[in-house]
Amino acid sequence: MVTARQGHSRTDATVRCGAATLVLLLAGCAGGGADGASDAKPSGGVPSTTTAVAPEAPLSSALLATPAPGEAGHAEVLEVYRLMAAEYEKAYRAASAEGTDLERYMAPAAAGEVEKDLARLAGQGAAMRGALGHDPEVTALAAAAQPPTATVRDCVDASGWQTLDTTTGWRIPRPDDQPSRYVATARMEHRPGERWKATAYTVDEKRSC
């Protein structure tokens, strides 16, 4: 259930953990993990991206209704955000949006930016492993606007999220100046007859939380 990305060569690029505006999730920590991949470091970093881990759940019919202000509206926004984050993470594990429901929870322009970053990631022979933690909250909800809009601020925990060089099987360490917990912001929109969707997703890789 959160714009953009940077591409670097494997030999001289600083590993970027996470995507730029609207796209990127954190590249992960070095060290042992559940994948059992080697901890040796390759000669260069491979940038990658991330969003979100959340349990998949059927979308409630309430999400297709006109959102209400207050706590009920917040809950609907957060449900869609978490579902989007789960699909986002699934896509980065495969370095492809194919087989995911990302477009159910992101507007076409936002999903398109993610797909561009995924293509760049796959071209660099990298993919993500592990899991992301989330602590999202709705910081603004304009239920009476046309269309209704909301803002979600998320503190993403990427301590268990790692970049894997799929050619060598090595994990790529996160840059020293990149915190393991960072701020992500999603702009959500609710159009008539549709569910809430993320129209923008921004990762601030330098802003810890």
N, C-alpha and C positions, 0 to 999 in steps of 0.2 A: 503496500500500500504504500524520492523523491527524489547550471544547466550546462554542463558542457564538458568537454573533454580535451585533454591534451595528449598529443602523441609524441613519444620520444623514442629514439633508437635504443636498443637493448644495451649497447655498450657505453653510452655516455649520458643517458637520461637519468635524472633523479626520479626515483620511484614515486609516483603520485598515488596516494591511496584515496581513491574516491574520484568522483566525476566532477567536472566543472558545472557551470550553471545548468540546472535541470537534469543532470545526468549522473554525476559521479558518486560512487560509493568508495569507501576507503579501501586502499590496498592494505594488506595485512601484515601482521607481525611475523618475524622469523621465529623459529622454534618448533618444537614437536607439536603435533596435532593429531586429531583423530584420523587423518588421511594416511598417516604413516609415511609421508613423503620425506625425502632426505632434507636435512637442515643446511646442507652446504649452500654457499652463495655463488651464483653465477657472476660473470665478469661485469654485468651491467644490470640496471634495474629495468623492470617492465611496468609501465604505469597501468593502473587499472582503476576500476570504479566500484561502487556499492550501494545500496539501500537496503533492504530492510528484512527483518525476520518477523513473521507473524503467523499464527496458525491459520491455515485456510479454513474458511467457513462459508456456508451458503449465504448469499446476499439476501438480506431481509427485504420484504416487499416495501417496508417503510422507506428504504433508500430511494425508491422511485417516486415517493410522494413529495409534496411541497414541504421543505424543511421548516421546522418550528424553531423559534428562538429559545434560548436557555439551554438547560442541560440536555434535553432530548435532541436538539439540533447538534450540539457538540458530539453526542454519542454517535450520531449518524455519520458525521464527518470523520471521526476517528476510526470507525469501522472500515470505511472505504480506504482511508489512508493506510491502515494496517494491511488490508488485502493487497493494495498496490505495492506496498513495501515487500511483501512476501513474493509477489511475482517479479519484482525488480531484482531481488536477490537470486531468484531461480534463474533469471536471464543471465546474470553475471557469472553464475557458476558454470553455465554452458557456453558463455561468450556468444550468446545468440538469444533473440527473443522468440525464436520458433518454438512452439509447444507451450508457450506461456499465455496468460490472459492479461498481459500488460495493457493492451489497448482497451480493456474493459474499464480500467481505472485511471487511465491517462488520456488526455485529449490528443488528437492526431499529431499536432505540432510537438508536444512534449514527448510522446512515444517515439516520434521520428528522430528526435535528438538522441534519445537513448539508443536507438538502433544504430545510429551512426557511430556512437562511441563503442558499442558492442562489436561492430565490424572492425574498428581500429584495434580493439583488444585482441580479437581473433587473429588479425593480421600480424600481431606481434607475438603470437604463440603463447598467449597468457589466458588465464581464467582465474576465478576466485574460488576459495575454499573456506570452510568454516561457517560461522554464523554471526549475524549482527544483532545487537541488542537495541531496543528502542524505548524512549520515554517521551512520547508525543503529547502535546497539549494544544488545544484550540486557543489561540491568542486573540482572534477576532472572528466575529460571525455577523454578517449583514444579511439576515434572513429576509428583510423587506426589500432588498435591492433587486434589480432586474438585469441579469439573473442573480440569485442569491450567491454570495461569495463567502469564503472563510479562509483563514490563514492558520496553518499548523506549524508549530515550532517543535522540532524533535532533537533530543540529545541522543546521538547515535554512538553506541559503544562498539568500536571495531577491534577490541582487544583479541577477539577470536576470529577475525576476518583476515585472510591471508591471500597474497597474490602468488599464484603458482606458474612457473615457467613450464608449459606443457611439453616442451621439447626435451628438457633435461630432467624434469621432475623436481627441480629445486624450488624452494620457497624464496621469494624476494622480500627482503626486510623493508619495513616502513621507514621513510626518511626520518632522521633524527628530529627535525623541526615540525613534524606532524603529530599532533596529539592522538591518543588512542580513543578519545571521546571528542566528538566535534558536533557542531550545530548544522542542522539541515532545516530548510524552510520550504513548505509547499503551499502554493496558492490553489485553493479548491473552488470549483464552480458547479452550480446545480442548474442545468437547463431544463425547460419543460419536457416532461416525458422521459427524462434520463436520470441516471444516478449521479451522485457527486463524482466529479473527476478532477484529477490534478492537471491544471493548465500550465503550471510552472513548478519546477523542483530545483532548489539551489542548495549546494553543499558548500559550506565555508570551512575548508580544510585547516585553516589556521586558527579558527575560533574554538577554543576548548569549552567544555561544559561539564 
